[in-house]
Amino acid sequence: MEPILAAAVPSVASAAVALIAVDGAVVASAAVGELVRFATADFELAAVRPAVRADSVFDLASISKLFTTAAILSLVEEGVLDLDAPVAAWIPGRDPRITLRRLLTHTAGLQPTRRIDLELPAASFAERMAAIVDTPVTSEVGGAYLYSDVGMITAGRVAELASGLPLDALVTQRVLKPLDLTATRYRPASAERVAATEWKQERGGIVRGTVHDETAYGLGGVAGHAGVFSTAGDL
């Protein structure tokens, strides 16, 4: 199977670029914790687009939720947080049925997202966060799965309040440093190796080096649902 995969991965990566399914691709494969290979698209297929390298940095979008979850679970393990306690202990006024477990499993009855940047264009990041975590329940709490960025943002805010640290510092301390993920962070210091994500007229053109998610951007680039940047190697 390994020889088949070794031959197939470069072809698949190249085909994705050729079909404009992606603008560039880096594929990393690992087995039992050991890096097996990197593959990038053939040069001829990607010649008209910026080169993507093994150390290129990508906006991880919703993969950021895994980093938030890992940080929260480390706090649960230490007894700082309780998955089944009402988050109202940290965010007064919240529906008492909402718990971290329900936030992390997308069963808290919260809407999928909020364009808080459009709702409160003149507000500070802190004011926008306060509005997000006060989002009313719109469906059955503890009911059907409903993927919710609002829920993950709220969970990240609970982690901040419980730990006394901003979310990016908390994730760095409890996830990135223990795993030696040196190329992973929120808000990259330089856009030099960062792959562009998209064109947004309201942000002056190509988005590169800042989080593409509008809600995370409206919260300053760090949020429980999005904002992490990393490389294929770190992942």
C-alpha positions in Angstrom: 0.0 0.0 0.0 2.8 2.4 0.8 4.3 2.4 -2.7 0.9 3.0 -4.1 0.4 6.0 -1.9 3.9 7.3 -2.6 3.1 7.4 -6.3 -0.4 8.7 -6.0 0.0 11.6 -3.6 2.0 13.9 -6.0 -0.4 13.2 -8.8 -3.4 14.0 -6.7 -1.8 17.2 -5.5 -0.9 18.2 -9.0 -4.3 17.4 -10.3 -5.9 19.5 -7.6 -3.9 22.5 -8.7 -4.4 21.9 -12.4 -8.2 21.8 -11.9 -8.0 24.9 -9.7 -9.5 23.0 -6.9 -6.8 24.6 -4.8 -4.3 27.4 -5.6 -1.4 25.3 -4.3 -1.0 22.2 -2.3 1.4 20.7 0.2 0.6 17.1 1.3 2.3 15.5 4.3 1.9 11.9 5.1 2.9 10.4 8.4 2.9 6.8 9.9 3.3 6.0 13.5 4.5 9.5 14.2 7.2 9.5 11.6 7.1 11.8 8.6 7.0 9.7 5.5 7.0 12.2 2.7 6.0 15.6 1.4 4.5 16.2 -2.0 3.9 19.4 -3.8 2.3 20.0 -7.2 4.4 19.6 -10.3 6.2 22.8 -11.3 4.7 23.0 -14.8 1.2 22.9 -13.4 1.8 25.5 -10.7 4.2 27.8 -12.7 1.8 30.6 -13.0 1.0 30.7 -9.3 3.1 31.4 -6.2 5.2 28.4 -5.2 4.0 26.5 -2.2 6.7 24.9 -0.1 7.0 22.3 2.6 7.4 25.2 5.1 4.5 27.3 3.8 2.2 28.5 6.5 -1.6 28.0 6.0 -4.6 29.5 7.7 -6.1 26.4 9.4 -9.6 27.8 9.6 -11.8 25.4 11.6 -9.0 23.1 12.5 -8.3 25.8 15.1 -11.2 24.3 17.0 -9.1 21.3 17.8 -6.5 23.5 19.5 -9.2 25.2 21.5 -10.6 21.9 22.5 -7.2 20.5 23.5 -6.5 23.5 25.7 -9.9 23.2 27.4 -9.5 19.5 28.0 -6.2 20.2 29.7 -8.0 22.5 32.1 -10.6 19.9 32.7 -7.9 17.3 33.5 -6.5 19.6 36.1 -10.0 20.3 37.6 -10.0 24.0 36.6 -13.0 23.4 34.4 -15.9 20.9 34.5 -17.4 19.8 31.2 -20.8 19.4 32.6 -21.0 22.5 34.8 -23.1 25.5 33.4 -20.8 28.0 31.7 -22.9 30.6 33.5 -20.4 30.2 36.3 -17.9 32.1 34.1 -20.3 34.0 31.9 -23.2 35.3 34.1 -26.6 35.3 32.5 -26.0 32.4 30.1 -28.6 29.8 29.8 -27.9 27.4 32.7 -28.3 24.4 30.4 -25.3 25.4 28.3 -22.2 23.5 29.4 -18.7 23.1 27.9 -19.6 19.6 26.8 -22.5 20.9 24.8 -20.5 23.7 23.4 -17.7 21.4 22.3 -20.1 18.9 20.8 -22.2 21.5 19.0 -25.4 20.7 20.9 -25.8 23.9 22.9 -28.6 25.2 20.6 -26.6 28.1 19.3 -26.7 29.5 15.8 -23.9 28.6 13.4 -22.2 32.0 13.2 -22.6 35.7 13.7 -21.0 38.4 11.5 -20.2 40.5 14.6 -18.0 42.7 12.6 -21.0 43.8 10.5 -23.4 44.0 13.5 -21.0 46.1 15.6 -18.6 47.8 13.1 -17.6 50.5 15.6 -17.2 48.3 18.6 -14.0 47.2 20.3 -12.9 43.6 20.2 -13.9 43.2 23.8 -17.4 44.5 23.1 -17.8 42.2 20.1 -16.7 39.2 22.2 -19.2 40.2 24.9 -22.0 40.2 22.3 -21.0 36.9 20.8 -21.0 35.0 24.2 -24.4 36.6 24.9 -25.9 35.1 21.7 -29.3 33.7 22.6 -30.2 30.0 22.2 -32.1 29.4 19.0 -32.7 25.7 19.0 -33.1 22.9 21.5 -30.2 22.8 24.1 -28.9 19.2 24.2 -30.8 18.4 21.0 -29.6 17.8 17.5 -26.0 18.5 16.4 -25.7 22.0 14.9 -22.2 23.1 13.9 -21.7 26.4 15.7 -18.8 28.8 15.5 -20.6 30.8 18.2 -20.4 27.8 20.5 -16.7 27.4 20.0 -16.0 31.1 20.5 -17.9 30.9 23.7 -16.0 27.8 24.8 -12.7 29.6 24.1 -13.9 32.6 26.1 -14.7 30.3 29.1 -11.1 28.9 28.9 -9.7 32.4 29.0 -11.7 33.4 32.0 -10.9 30.2 33.8 -7.2 30.3 33.1 -6.6 34.0 33.3 -4.8 33.9 30.0 -5.7 35.1 26.5 -6.6 32.2 24.3 -3.5 32.4 22.1 -1.3 32.4 25.2 -3.3 29.5 26.7 -3.0 27.4 23.5 0.7 28.2 23.2 1.3 27.1 26.8 -0.8 24.0 26.9 -0.7 22.7 23.3 2.0 24.2 21.1 5.0 24.2 23.4 4.4 20.6 24.8 4.1 19.3 21.2 7.0 21.4 20.0 4.8 23.0 17.2 7.2 25.8 16.5 5.6 26.8 13.2 2.1 27.1 14.6 0.6 30.2 16.1 -2.1 32.8 15.9 -1.5 36.1 14.0 1.8 35.3 12.2 4.5 37.9 12.7 5.3 37.9 9.0 3.3 37.0 5.9 6.4 36.0 4.0 5.7 32.3 4.1 2.0 32.5 4.5 -0.2 31.2 1.7 -2.9 33.6 0.5 -6.5 32.4 1.2 -8.8 34.5 -0.8 -9.7 37.9 -2.2 -11.8 40.2 0.0 -12.7 43.6 -1.4 -13.6 44.9 2.0 -10.1 44.1 3.3 -8.3 45.6 0.4 -7.7 42.6 -1.8 -5.8 39.4 -1.2 -6.0 38.0 2.4 -2.6 36.8 3.4 -1.1 36.5 6.9 -4.3 37.5 8.6 -7.2 35.1 9.5 -9.7 34.8 6.6 -12.7 34.1 8.8 -14.7 37.3 9.1 -15.8 36.7 12.7 -12.4 35.8 14.0 -10.9 38.8 12.1 -13.6 41.0 13.8 -12.4 39.6 17.2 -8.8 40.6 16.6 -7.6 37.4 14.9 -7.8 35.1 17.9 -11.0 33.1 18.6 -12.1 29.7 19.7 -13.3 28.7 16.2 -10.5 30.1 13.9 -7.3 31.9 13.8 -4.5 29.3 14.0 -1.8 29.2 11.3 0.5 26.3 10.7 2.5 24.2 8.3 2.0 20.7 7.0 5.0 19.5 9.0 3.6 20.7 12.3 0.3 19.1 11.6 
